[in-house]
Structures are given as C-alpha cells and as structure tokens.
Amino acid sequence: MADDLHSRSKSPVYSPVPRVTAGADGRSGTLPGTPHEKVPDPDLGTAVIDQRRYTSHEFMRLEWERLWTKVWLVAGRSLDMPNPGDYIVTEIGAESILLVRQADGGVRGFYNVCQHRGNRLRPCGRGSAGGSRTFKCLYHHWEYNLDGSYHRIPDLDTFAQGAPPHGLTEVRCEEWGSFVWFSMNPKAEPLADYLCPIPRHLDPYHFERMVQTRDITVEWDCNWKASVDAFNESYHVQGIHPQLLWYLHDLDIQIDCYERHTRYLIPFGTLSPRVRKPPTIPESIKLIMKGAGMDPADYDEPIANIRRDVQKQKRAVSAQQGKDYSELNDDQLTDDYHYTIFPNLSLNLHADDFWIFRQRPHATDPNKMYYDIWTYELVPKGQEWPQRAKHQSWKHGDKSIGLVLDQDAANLPNVQAGMHSRGFRGLWLGRQELRIRHFHKVIDDYLFAPGTDPGEWKPEGGT
C-alpha cells in the first residue's frame, strides 16, 4: 500500500529551466544588480508546526509583545508625502501610527494619539496638515507642530499641572525603496541592517519609477500567518491555480533563505511539467509575447524557447519604449522574483511592475486579518505620471480582487477553520514549503529566548 501511495504521488520528472549564469552586463560572478545565485538551504528539520500558533489568543499576545513591537514595518509610500505636512496614518494591531514629512525633508513618526484625552488625531489614510503645518485634535483643539511638539493648548492656564512634559510620542522612522518604514522599538537596529540583503536585491528595480495602480484593503477570516504561508510556496499552484500551469514552471523553483527574509525565483513564460505539451501556444503565454511586442502568429520556434526569446525581445526594444533594464538580468525580464520581507510583506517583482501584499494582524481576534494589496507599474521615461489609485476597502467576498487572489482568498477561511479541529495535528511541511518553515523559525527567534524549545510553549487554556 505504501509503495502504491508513493508511485501515485511522485512529482513529475522535468528538465531544469535554463537560468542566467551572468549579470546584466553579461559577465559572470558577483556583480551590481540583483544577485541570482542560489544560497545553501538551512537545515530546519522536519518537525510539525503547532497549529495553535494560528488560533491562540496567548500566542497572539506573545507576537504583539515580542515581534510586532520590535521589528521594522512598512507604513506607506514616501512618494505619497512629498511636501512638508504631508502624512500617512497606518494601523497595526491596536496601534495607529502617524508619519509626517518634516520641513527639512525628512520623515518623523508618532503614535497617532492626542496627549490630552487619547483622541486619535487623524484617520487611517493619507492627507496634509495644510498651510498651518499643525495637527489639531478635533475634540478639544490641542494642537501639535510637525515635529510632535505642542503648538497651542486652549486655556492652558486652567491646568494647574501645566502642559504634559512631552508632546506626541515618537517612533523610529526611516525611508527606503520609495517607502517609509517605522518601528515601535526605540532600540531597533538601523533599517538597512534589518532589511539586509533586500536593498541590494531590489534597488535595481527602481521602485521610484513606478506608479501605484491598486490600493485595496480586504478583511480576511484567517490568521495573518496563514496568508503569509499562502504566498511563501508554489506547491499550491497545482491545487487551486491550475490555469497557471500553462504559464509558469511550478517545480523548478529556486528557494533562498537569508537571516530573516526569503525569496523564490519562478520561471514565467514556460509550461509546468504537470501539463501535456499543447499543439499551440497557450493564451497566457501569448499575452507575455504580445506584451514584449512579439506576434505569436509569426513565432515558429518550440514553445520551450519562448521565455528566452521574450527576454531578448524586451532587452532589444527597452530603449525605444523608455524602459531601463540595465540593472536587471535576463531572467528578471520574464520571471517572478518573489520576496518575503519579515514579518508581513510578500512581493512579486517583475521588470515592468511589482505587487506588495501586506498582511496585518487583527487587533483582538487571531482568526481575522487585514490584507493590503498594493500594485505598481513602471512609467516609461518621458511619459506623464498618471494619478495613483484611490484606496478601497471591503470584507472578503464583497468584491473580486482578481482570479488568482480570489482563489487564495476563498481557500484561507477553510484553512483557518481547520486549524481549530481536534483532528488536525499541525502543519506537515515538505521541501517546496521551506520558506514557511524558515518563517516560523524567525518568529521563534523573536518570541522565545535562545535555547528555549518552542514546543514547550503552552497557550492558556490549551487552545
């Protein structure tokens, strides 16, 4: 019986997809630009991942105290706050954070709460302090300067104790990659150290050349980690995204794990070995060809050569299209370079666009989360920038977020429900899910003291 199971369940045999062996300038070795070399896989064992990490209020509390309040988190886009007084308000858990462009061009961050009676100064979203360059609480009109200091307190003489000894409570704040980041940890390491090696990998994409085309928040009925897991492996493509098997290779995937962050490199413009070779070019690959300026009707080469020829075509016409790919290797002109920036960012990166999925925990319920979809497209040199997309929000099921993401979203509430089952004994992960195992290892690094066995963790009440 066991032999029958293995024979029925074995992965398809396939030939490796040809990959770059040189940098963008054609030379081999370590070069400026996005590294493409495979790093050795860490030995993380094969232990089952405790499912209570997704359902326990106690584990949620540990995450808040030891993870969310210690790491660097992205708040929004620096390009959305170009002028002094422009601001972004973002929420994480029960906290609201106010990021403000200063008169000197820098950005400072504060807890978004008035020091009088605790009223939030601004709602979540983007805005400007206006000509006054102050933030006035709409309750009693306490007023703050851009640097968080007091500007005016009405009837201050009636407070025998005077003004509070400090203005708005500050958080760490830095900028990278056309985004603004914050940390609630006053002792947080510099952002560049926290992100390493991400900046070196992603700077060649030049995010500052891209305009935002979608800005959506959806409330999902699952734990935030279930969402991160879903975008940390391609094993599920053959399960819930069968249409993508005619578009990408879901088995020949390079996985790289760094100190905190991970990536995988997925070949696009090719076929999965799970499908039979079709007599004609699949429609999804035709779209890739047309996007590169190729006519599929005139293409006489084997389908296996399309990915290579799309790369050549994009490189050849890039200058006349106003697109600079000089810092990207050839594979980046077709493939999906997918990164997870710990703890909660999933990035799909392509030469002409990139997507960010930001997974945020619910303030009180481990069975809910907020899923932010931010997509961007390259603006060719010389073209006028379109207006960035307006923010929209809704609950899962109210609107479509696109076929592939709808498929993921439909699956996750069932995953979360199953985590509560007495019949489920924890996550049983395979080699294709190495990034998930690494993700939980990094969570453990934050939550548990060195030498502590996370298996000894017991949530209150046992659930």
Beta strands, then each sheet from edge to edge (+ up, - down):
strand 1: 73-77
strand 2: 86-92
strand 3: 95-101
strand 4: 107-111
strand 5: 125-128
strand 6: 134-136
strand 7: 143-145
strand 8: 150-152
strand 9: 170-176
strand 10: 179-183
strand 11: 210-220
strand 12: 254-257
strand 13: 262-266
strand 14: 336-341
strand 15: 345-349
strand 16: 353-361
strand 17: 369-378
strand 18: 392-395
sheet 1: 1+ 10- 9+ 4- 3+ 2- 5+
sheet 2: 6+ 7- 8+
sheet 3: 12+ 13- 14+ 15- 16+ 17- 11+ 18+
end
